[in-house]
Amino acid sequence: MDDAVRSIEYHGQFRLLRRIASGGMATVYEAEQMGDRGFTKRVALKVIHDKYAAQPEWLQLFIDEAKLSANLVHGNIVQIYQFEEVDGQFFMAMEYIRGVTLRALIDHHRAIGEPMLAPLAAYIVSRVCRALDYAHNFVDDSGNRLYIVHRDVSPGNVLLTWDGQVKLADFGIAKARTMRDPAEERRMTIGKKHYMSPQQIVGENVDWRTDIFSTGVVLFELLALQQLFREQETEAALDEVVIAPSPDLRDLLPDLDQSITGLLSLAIAKDAMMRPNAAMFGMSLDEWCAKQKAPGSPERLQAHLAKQFPTSYRPPSNTPRLEPHPQQPPPQKDKSVWSKVFGS
């Protein structure tokens, strides 16, 4: 058989180690991918809940996430390795991130009452912008631009590795222009309302500009340690995001450099046409960082995480710039029905 068309049949197995998180649509496990001759690889396994797997529109979103994300190979995007169905159970194997979410970092700073240094916040968001710029301009093998929109940029979907890298995760409700959108067909508004753009929250057909708005809201929260939009009721949230005038950031962030507040004001502009694209937003943040006495960098983010999370921080290697912390005991295995499917 010609090597160009030959296929290799693969029968792999995953061993679940612990449950990392359980969201509305899926549960994520830390797991080991097991191969031949003792090969193992640590991965994150995302498993859709049975009730959503039974609903075609939600299952399609899960499948689309795997298909869309699989080819988004970028240093600031969590990688998707594999998608499978086993006895009616759907899961995807992803890059396992050793670190914390941006949500955990913001909550920590809020709890201790100590703001994050602005250059470090700008650095983190500039890396999110790099991920978005790559996704927004991604082209397929035929050279066709897919116009991918994430639609769920929020602190919980930004992961920070212990060695100071920033990763955008969860393209679960992302869409490309060429894909059908079950949410749009069912007139569902999906996403986190406190980070949605005015266009997204009213159910318009959105483009990359909605991600820029969400990214600006995330940057504000990093700097202010409070959410920009806080209304809980749907009607009030609509008024706050869509109808009310844009917040005056000079009043909310009086000590911040005006060049940053000006850029942030453009990102969260109600008029989508005023927002910069991801490349411009990220480049402007990088240029501002470079002018600071202590600009953001992977090394500074790594040191910051080590200081803020001393009991859970696990250095990727024993480097001289950081004192290593004792390793944590190995996680307990998750005793669940998945052991039957993925191995004990």
N, C-alpha and C positions, 0 to 999 in steps of 0.2 A: 504493500500500500504506500502511496506517495506520502512522504512526511508532511507535506503542506496541508493535507486534508485529514491526517490521522488524528484520532482523539484518544484521550486517556480517561478511562472510567475511574472515578474517585469515590471511595467509601470512607469518609472521615467520621470522627467522633469528637464530641465536646464534653468535657467534664466541668460541671458547674462547681464553683468555689464559694461564691456568696452573692447575695442580692445587693446590687449597688443602689438602684433606685426603682421606684414603681410610679409611673405617671398615669394619666388618664387613658392612654391608648396602649401602652406597652410597659413591660418590665425589662430592666437591663441587669444582666448578671456579669460578674467577673468569671471568666472561664478559661480553661486550657483547651486549645485545639491539639488533638493527639494524632500523630502520624506514625509512619513506619519506623521501626528500629529505635524506638524511644524518643522520637522527635516530639517536642511540645512547643507551643507558642501561646503566650498570654493574649487573650482577646477580650473584648466586651461583646456580649451576646444580647441582642435586642429581640425580645419575643413579644409579638402582638397578643393582646388578651383575646381569649376565645370569643367573647361576645362581639368584639370588633371584627375578628376574622370571619365571623358569620354574616357580616353586613358588607355587601359588595363594594359600596362606595368607600368605606374605611379600609377595607383590605386593599383596594386599589391605591389609596394614598400610601400605604405601607410598601406595596410593591414598587410604586413609582419612586419612593424615597431611595430604595435600594438601587433601582435602575439608573436614576438620575445622579446619585452620589457616587456610584462605583467608578466613574471616569473622572471625577473631580479630584485629580491628584495634585495637591498643593500643600505646602508646608503649614499653612494656617487653616486647613480644613481637616476634620477627622475623617480618616480613610475607611471606606467600606471594602471588605475583603470578599464576602461571600453571602449569597442568599439561597435559602433552602426551604423546602417543605418536608416535614417528617410526620407521617400519619395525621395529616390535616393541621399540623402546627407549623406556623410560619415564623422564621427568624432570620436575622442577618448578623453576620460576624463583622465586628468593627475594630478599629484601632483602640487598644486599651490605653487610657490616659491616666498616668500616675500624677495626681495633683488635686486641685480643687476647682470648683466652679467660680466664676466671677460673682455669682450671687452669694456664695459663702464668704468671699473676700469683702464684699460690700457690707454684708450683715455683721461681719467681725468688726470692721472699722466703726460701724454705727454703734455696736455694743460697747466698744471701748471709748467712744467719743473722740476719736482721733482721725482727722481727715487724711486721705491718701495724698501724697505729693502729686501736684498737677502734671508734671512731666511723665510720671509713671502711668497715670491715668490716660494721658494722651498717647503714650506708647502702646498701651494695651488696645485702645480703640483704633489706632493706625493699623495694627495687625488684623483686626476684624475687617477694616476697609480693604486690605489686601486680599483677604479671602473673598469678599463680596465682589471686588473688581474682577477677580478671576472667574467667579461664577456668572456674573452679569455678562461677560464677554466670551464665555466658553463656546467653542465651536466643535461640532461633531467630526467624525472621520471624513465626512464629505465636504468639510469646510463651511458648514451652515451654522450660523450663530443661533443658539437656542434661547437666548433671552431669559435665562434662569432668574427667578426672583425667590429669595429665601422665605419671606413673609412672616418669620418668627424670630427675628433678632431680639434677644433679651438676655439679661445676665445669666440665667440658668442654662442658656445654650452656648455660652462662651466658657471654654475650659482652659485652665492655666496649669501647665506642667511644672513639676518641681524644678526643672532646669530652665524655667523662664520662657517657655514658648507659649504662644496663644493660639488656640484652635477653635474654630467655629464648628458647631455640631448641629445635629438634628435638622436635616432638610425634609422632615416629615410632612410639612405642608408646602414645601417649595413647589414651584411649577415652572415648566418651560412653555414657550409660546406654542410649541408643537404638540403639547399634551392636553388631553381632555382634563377638565377640572371638576371632579365630583362635587366639591363644595360649592362651586359657582353654579353648577346645574341644579343643586338642591337649594340654592340661595342661602347657604350657611355662611356665617361669618366665623372664621376660625383664626386663632392666634390669641395673643395675650393683649387684652384691651388697653392696658396702660402703656403699651409700646406701639400700638397701631397708629399708622398715619390717618389723617382725616379721610383720605380716599379709601383706605382699607376698612375703616370702622363703619362706613356707610355702605360698604359692599360694592364699590366700583371695581372695574377691571384694572388692576394696578400693575406698575412696572417697577424698574429698579429704584425709583425715587421713594417708594414706600420703605425700602430697606435703609435708605439714608436717613429718613425721619426716625426710624426705630433706633438706628445707631447713635444719632444725636441724643435721643432720650436716654440711652444707656450711658453716654458720656456725661450727661448732666447728673445722673444719679451717682456716678463714680465721684464726681467733684463735690456734689452737695450732700451726699449720703442720705438723700430723700428722693422719693419719686417725683417726677415733674407733674404727672397726672395721677390723681388719687381717688377720684370719684368711683364709688363701688356700683351704684345703680346704673343700669344701661342708659336710661334717658339722661341722667346727669353726666355720664361719661361722654355721651354724644355732644352735649352742650359744651363741655369742657374742652374737648379735642377739636371739634368741628366748628363751633359757632363763636365761642369766646375768643377775644384777641390773644395773640401769641404772648406768652409770659415775658416780662421784662427781665432778662437775665442779668442786667447790671444791678438790679435790686436784689435778685436771688443769690447772685455770686459777686458781691461787691469787691472782694479782694482779688478776684481773678483778672489776669491780663486781658485787656479789652480786645486784643487780637484773637484770643480764643473765644471770648463771648460773642464776638462778631461772627466768627466761623460757625459757632454752635447755633447762633440765631438763624443762619442760612439753612443749616441742616434740618432744623425743626420748623421751618417756614410752613405756614398753612398752604401757601401756593406752591405746588410741587415743582413748578418751573424754576423757582428760585434756588432749589437745592443743588449743591455740587454733586458731581458723580463720585463714585467711591474712590477712584484714583486721585482726584483733586482733593477730596476730603482727607484721605490718608497722607498725601504728600504735604499738604499744608500743616497737618499735625506733626509730621516728621521734621519739617523745617522749623517749626516753633520749638520742638524738643531740642533740636541741635543748638539753639541759641541759649538754652538754659545752663546753669552751672552744673546741674546734675541731670543730664538728659536720660530718658528712659532707655533701657537696653535689656536683653535677656539676662545678663549678669545681675543687673540691679533688681529685676523682677524676681530672680531666683533668691537673692539675698533677702528681699522683702518677704517672700513667702516663708523662708526659713525662720525669720524673726517672728512673724505673726502666727505661724502654726508650728511651734517647736515640738509639740508632742506627736504630731502626725507627719511632719516633714520627713521625706525619705530622699536623701541625695542620690542622683543618678550615678554618681561616681565619687570616689574620695579625692576631691580636688583641694588644692591648698587654700583657695579663697573662702571656703566655707567649712565650718566645723561639722563633721557628720554627727547625726543623732543615732541612737541605738535603733536597730531595726525592730519593727513591730512584730508580734507573733503572727504566724500564718493565719489567714482567715479560715473560719469554720466552713465546712461544706454545707451547701444549702440542701437540706433533705426535702425534696419535693418530687412531684410526679415527673419532673424533667429528668431526674436521674434514670428513669426507665428509658427515655428517648435518647439522652445524650451520654449515658454511661454513668456508672457509680463513682 
